[in-house]
């Protein structure tokens, strides 16, 4: 597994979490709360687990963008863009 890609994923997750939190403060929905939980869990895995032991099955990031669109119709918002970036990096890491 490529550590530089894992690091990129960790940085993307870390930069996306404040955007999720801001969205939740403005739009407190169960879906945004779930996305937030999944990103926090992913961040904790990447910070606390040996990188060689990290597996795709440990994460629930796939579909975050789609899930967010269930509660928002703002296709141009920064959060949606950042969720998409995280998903793209996630796919790169585990492909």
HELIX and SHEET records of a PDB file:
HELIX    1   1 UNK A    3  UNK A   26  1                                  24    
HELIX    2   2 UNK A   30  UNK A   48  1                                  19    
HELIX    3   3 UNK A   51  UNK A   53  5                                   3    
HELIX    4   4 UNK A   56  UNK A   58  5                                   3    
HELIX    5   5 UNK A   64  UNK A   69  1                                   6    
HELIX    6   6 UNK A   78  UNK A   93  1                                  16    
END                                                                             
